[in-house]
Amino acid sequence: MEIDHDAIAANVAALRSHARAPRLMAVVKADGYGHGLVEAARSAVAGGADELAVALVEEGEALRAAGVDVPILLLTEPPAAAIGALLTARLTPTVYSPGFVTALQEAAAAREGPPAAVHLKLDTGMRRVGVPPADWEDALRRVRDAGALHLAGLWSHFAVADEPDHPFIAEQADAFARGLELARALDAAPDVAHLANSAATLDLPDTHHDLVRPGLAVYGLEPAPGLAGEVPLRPALALRARLSLVKRLTEGEAVSYGLTWAPDRDTCLGTVPAGYADGVVRALGNRARALVGGRRVPYAGRVCMDQFCVDLGPDATEADGDEVTLIGGQGDERVSVDEWAGLLGTINYEIITRIGPRVPRVHLGAAGES
């Protein structure tokens, strides 16, 4: 797996230039969407990210241990037992439940230093987590009156920003505006308000507020086809292997588990040492294409745990050790993450975050260096 960190930095710079908001928070959770947590974070900061966002306290701790010093937001409340760790690591927690706010206030009050920064999340319609509308006033008062806490941010999350014409976008945007007005009326105005994820950063400028919060777009991928518009995003990830064996195959000789594929003519079969344990999903068998010698070749038979085969064709000249591109470009051809997602009936997010940990990561470009 090759990760182009100069591409990540360039994507962040392009998104920052495109956004109406003065600040950008790059989301680097889930091992930097599979691109490497620390390396992706450094690249994003090199590209101009003012802040970062993670899902777990452990992710934030790893960034701090690597010397990453920008503000880091936890996107969900961790267990109360993790409060000490998040305060020690100077992480900014998202809060939304009364019990967590109380526990955080008590822990922060017991420590010396300034109040602990928090971001209050309002549920405007996503409904996973966040304060429901009926409780917004109580939640704002609770954080405002917690002497050891400081309301550094107020935020929410779109449910359908990747569908630009969906009417629910406007409903959520209006609800968030009402929540922000309420905060100001209660003398609980946050330092920053943020609502825009990748899709909204690209296509909904009226929702940018003080800070945009892109995730997928940081890595050069679009939340929906064509959504990037004029923003020049560069995919940062490529997945490559080398043929481990090339052999002649006679017409009708079936291949791999279940014998689901057989050539209709004599051909050359190439074995690729990667499988579903590496993120090459089993359902790609007999459906996907790889790149060999600058041309597209079909997967032949089922993908196994550690290997799969490709039909190189009767006139193939490839040999053991020649490069195979599973995702990325080779010559004039390209296999995109979105191509895999379309074949599998899923989204590009899932493809890039499920590439297995035993796949070696090769970090390219100066932006990912310490």
C-alpha positions in Angstrom: 0.0 0.0 0.0 1.5 3.3 -1.1 0.4 6.5 0.5 1.3 9.8 -1.2 1.5 12.3 1.7 2.2 15.2 -0.6 -1.2 14.5 -2.1 -2.8 14.6 1.4 -1.1 18.0 2.1 -2.2 19.3 -1.3 -5.8 18.2 -0.7 -5.9 20.0 2.6 -4.5 23.1 1.1 -7.1 23.0 -1.7 -9.9 22.4 0.7 -8.8 25.2 2.9 -8.6 27.6 0.0 -12.0 26.5 -1.2 -13.8 26.9 2.2 -15.4 30.0 3.3 -14.5 29.1 6.9 -11.2 30.5 8.3 -10.3 27.2 10.0 -10.0 23.6 8.9 -10.2 20.4 11.0 -8.9 17.3 9.3 -10.4 14.0 10.4 -7.7 11.4 10.9 -9.7 8.7 12.8 -9.5 5.0 11.9 -5.8 5.1 11.3 -6.1 8.2 9.1 -8.9 6.4 7.0 -6.4 3.6 6.5 -3.6 5.9 5.4 -1.6 5.9 8.7 -2.7 7.9 11.8 0.5 9.8 12.6 1.7 10.2 9.0 -1.7 11.4 7.8 -2.0 13.9 10.7 1.5 15.3 9.9 0.6 15.6 6.2 -2.7 17.4 7.0 -1.0 19.9 9.3 1.7 20.4 6.7 -1.1 21.3 4.2 -2.6 23.8 6.6 -5.0 22.0 8.9 -5.5 24.0 12.1 -7.0 21.1 14.1 -7.4 17.4 13.9 -10.3 15.0 14.9 -10.2 11.4 16.1 -12.7 8.9 17.4 -10.7 7.4 20.3 -8.7 8.6 23.2 -6.0 6.2 22.2 -5.7 7.8 18.8 -5.2 11.2 20.3 -2.6 9.8 22.7 -0.7 8.3 19.8 -0.7 11.7 18.0 0.6 13.5 21.1 3.3 10.8 21.7 4.4 11.5 18.1 4.7 15.2 18.8 1.6 16.4 17.0 0.7 19.5 19.0 -2.4 21.1 17.3 -5.8 20.9 18.9 -7.4 17.4 18.7 -11.1 16.8 19.0 -12.6 13.6 20.1 -15.7 13.1 18.0 -17.7 11.1 20.5 -17.7 10.9 24.3 -15.3 8.2 25.6 -16.1 6.1 28.7 -15.9 8.2 31.9 -12.9 6.0 32.9 -10.9 7.7 30.1 -11.4 11.2 31.3 -8.0 11.3 33.1 -6.2 10.1 30.0 -7.9 12.7 27.7 -7.1 15.5 30.0 -3.5 14.4 30.3 -3.2 14.2 26.5 -4.8 17.7 26.2 -7.6 16.3 24.0 -10.8 18.2 23.4 -13.8 16.0 24.1 -17.1 16.2 22.4 -19.8 16.2 25.1 -23.6 15.6 25.0 -24.7 13.5 28.0 -25.3 15.1 31.5 -23.4 12.3 33.3 -20.3 12.8 31.2 -20.3 16.6 31.6 -20.5 16.2 35.4 -17.7 13.7 35.5 -15.5 15.8 33.2 -16.2 18.9 35.3 -15.2 17.2 38.5 -12.0 15.8 37.0 -11.0 19.1 35.4 -11.7 21.0 38.6 -9.4 18.7 40.5 -6.5 19.7 38.2 -4.5 22.9 38.1 -4.7 25.0 35.0 -7.2 26.7 32.7 -10.7 25.2 32.1 -10.8 22.2 29.9 -12.0 22.9 26.4 -15.1 21.0 25.2 -17.2 20.9 22.0 -21.0 20.4 22.6 -22.7 18.3 19.9 -26.2 19.1 19.0 -28.4 16.4 17.4 -30.0 18.1 14.4 -31.3 14.9 12.8 -28.5 12.4 12.5 -29.7 10.9 15.8 -26.7 8.7 16.5 -25.3 10.9 19.3 -25.7 14.5 20.4 -28.1 16.4 22.5 -31.7 16.1 21.3 -33.4 19.5 20.6 -35.6 19.3 23.7 -32.5 19.3 25.9 -30.4 21.9 24.1 -31.1 24.7 26.6 -30.3 22.5 29.6 -27.1 21.2 28.0 -25.9 24.7 27.1 -26.6 26.0 30.6 -24.8 23.0 32.1 -21.6 23.5 30.2 -21.8 27.3 30.6 -22.1 26.9 34.4 -19.4 24.3 34.7 -16.5 26.5 36.0 -13.8 24.0 35.0 -15.1 23.7 31.4 -14.9 26.1 28.5 -17.3 25.8 25.5 -14.7 25.9 22.7 -17.1 24.6 20.1 -20.7 23.8 19.1 -21.2 21.3 16.3 -23.5 18.8 14.5 -23.3 16.4 11.7 -25.1 16.1 8.3 -26.9 12.9 7.5 -27.3 13.4 3.7 -24.8 16.1 2.7 -23.6 13.7 -0.1 -27.0 14.2 -1.7 -26.9 17.9 -2.4 -30.5 18.2 -3.4 -31.9 16.4 -0.4 -34.4 18.7 1.5 -33.1 17.3 4.9 -29.9 19.3 4.4 -31.7 22.6 4.8 -33.7 21.2 7.8 -30.5 20.3 9.6 -28.7 23.6 8.7 -31.7 25.6 10.0 -31.8 23.5 13.2 -28.1 24.1 13.8 -28.6 27.9 13.2 -31.3 27.9 15.9 -29.0 26.0 18.3 -26.3 28.6 17.7 -28.8 31.5 18.3 -29.9 29.8 21.5 -26.3 29.5 22.7 -25.7 33.2 22.1 -29.0 34.1 23.8 -27.9 32.1 26.9 -24.5 33.8 27.0 -22.9 30.5 26.0 -21.6 31.4 22.6 -18.8 28.9 21.5 -15.5 29.9 20.1 -16.2 28.1 16.9 -19.3 26.5 15.3 -18.9 23.7 12.8 -21.2 21.6 10.7 -19.5 20.9 7.3 -18.1 17.5 6.7 -16.4 16.6 3.4 -19.5 16.8 1.2 -20.6 20.1 2.8 -17.1 21.5 2.5 -17.1 20.8 -1.2 -20.6 21.7 -2.1 -22.5 23.6 0.7 -20.6 26.9 1.4 -23.4 28.4 3.4 -22.8 25.7 6.0 -19.1 26.4 6.6 -19.5 28.6 9.7 -16.1 29.0 11.6 -14.5 25.7 10.7 -14.9 22.9 8.1 -14.4 19.3 9.1 -13.4 17.2 6.1 -12.5 13.6 6.4 -12.7 11.6 3.1 -11.8 14.5 0.9 -8.5 14.9 2.8 -7.4 11.6 1.2 -8.4 12.7 -2.3 -11.7 10.9 -2.5 -15.2 12.2 -3.1 -18.3 11.5 -0.9 -20.3 11.2 -4.1 -19.2 11.2 -7.8 -18.6 14.7 -9.2 -19.0 16.4 -5.8 -15.5 17.9 -5.7 -16.3 20.3 -8.6 -13.4 22.6 -9.0 -11.4 21.4 -6.0 -8.4 19.5 -7.4 -8.3 16.4 -5.1 -5.6 13.8 -5.6 -6.2 10.2 -4.4 -3.4 9.4 -1.9 -3.7 5.6 -1.8 -2.5 2.9 -4.2 -2.5 -0.8 -3.6 0.1 -2.9 -5.5 1.5 -6.4 -5.5 3.8 -8.6 -7.7 2.9 -11.7 -9.5 4.1 -14.7 -7.5 3.5 -17.2 -10.3 2.7 -17.2 -14.0 1.6 -20.4 -15.6 0.0 -21.7 -18.8 -3.6 -22.8 -18.5 -5.5 -25.0 -21.0 -9.0 -24.2 -22.2 -11.6 -25.4 -19.6 -9.2 -25.8 -16.7 -11.1 -24.3 -13.7 -9.5 -22.1 -11.1 -9.6 -21.5 -7.4 -12.2 -22.6 -4.7 -15.5 -23.7 -6.1 -14.1 -23.9 -9.7 -16.2 -20.9 -10.6 -14.1 -19.7 -13.5 -12.5 -21.5 -16.4 -10.9 -20.0 -19.6 -12.7 -20.4 -22.9 -9.3 -20.6 -24.6 -5.7 -21.4 -23.6 -4.3 -18.6 -21.6 -1.8 -17.4 -19.0 -2.8 -17.3 -15.4 -1.2 -15.0 -12.9 -1.3 -15.5 -9.1 -1.3 -12.4 -6.9 -0.3 -12.8 -3.3 -3.1 -10.8 -1.7 -6.5 -11.8 -0.5 -9.5 -11.0 1.6 -7.3 -11.0 4.8 -5.6 -8.0 3.1 -8.8 -6.1 2.1 -9.2 -7.6 -1.4 -12.8 -8.5 -0.7 -13.9 -12.0 -1.7 -16.9 -10.7 -3.7 -14.5 -9.1 -6.2 -13.7 -12.5 -7.6 -14.8 -12.9 -11.3 -15.8 -9.3 -11.3 -13.0 -6.8 -10.7 -10.0 -5.8 -12.9 -6.4 -5.4 -12.0 -3.7 -3.6 -14.0 -0.7 -5.6 -15.4 1.6 -4.3 -18.0 -0.5 -1.2 -18.3 -3.7 -3.1 -19.3 -6.8 -4.2 -17.4 -7.0 -7.9 -16.7 -9.9 -9.7 -15.1 -9.9 -11.5 -11.7 -10.2 -15.2 -12.5 -12.1 -17.3 -9.9 -12.7 -16.6 -6.2 -10.5 -14.4 -4.1 -8.9 -16.5 -1.4 -7.7 -15.4 2.1 -4.1 -14.9 0.9 -4.2 -15.1 -2.9 -6.2 -14.5 -6.1 -5.7 -15.1 -9.8 -5.9 -12.9 -12.9 -6.4 -13.9 -16.5 -3.3 -12.5 -18.3 -4.5 -13.6 -21.7 -3.1 -16.0 -24.2 -0.4 -13.7 -25.5 0.9 -12.5 -22.1 4.6 -11.8 -21.7 4.5 -11.1 -17.9 6.7 -13.2 -15.6 6.9 -13.9 -11.9 7.7 -10.6 -10.0 6.0 -8.2 -12.4 3.9 -5.5 -10.8 0.1 -5.8 -10.4 -1.9 -2.7 -9.5 -5.1 -3.4 -7.6 -5.9 0.2 -6.8 -4.2 3.2 -8.5 -2.7 3.9 -11.8 -0.4 2.0 -14.2 0.4 3.4 -17.6 -2.7 5.1 -18.9 -5.1 3.0 -17.0 -6.5 3.3 -13.4 -8.5 1.3 -11.0 -10.2 3.6 -8.5 -11.4 3.0 -5.0 -14.8 4.0 -6.3 -14.7 1.2 -8.9 -14.3 -1.4 -6.2 -17.1 0.3 -4.1 -19.4 0.1 -7.1 -18.8 -3.5 -7.7 -19.3 -4.3 -4.0 -22.4 -2.1 -3.5 -20.7 -0.1 -0.7 -18.9 3.2 -0.3 -15.3 4.2 -0.8 -14.9 4.9 3.0 -15.3 1.1 3.7 -12.8 0.1 1.0 -9.9 2.2 2.3 -10.4 1.5 6.0 -10.5 -2.3 5.6 -7.1 -2.9 4.0 -5.6 -5.3 6.4 -2.8 -4.4 8.9 -0.4 -7.1 7.4 -0.2 -5.1 4.1 3.1 -3.1 4.2 2.6 0.6 4.2 5.0 2.7 2.1 4.8 6.3 2.9 5.9 8.6 0.1 6.5 12.3 0.0 8.0 14.8 2.4 4.7 15.8 4.0 4.4 12.6 6.0 7.9 12.8 7.5 8.6 13.8 11.1 
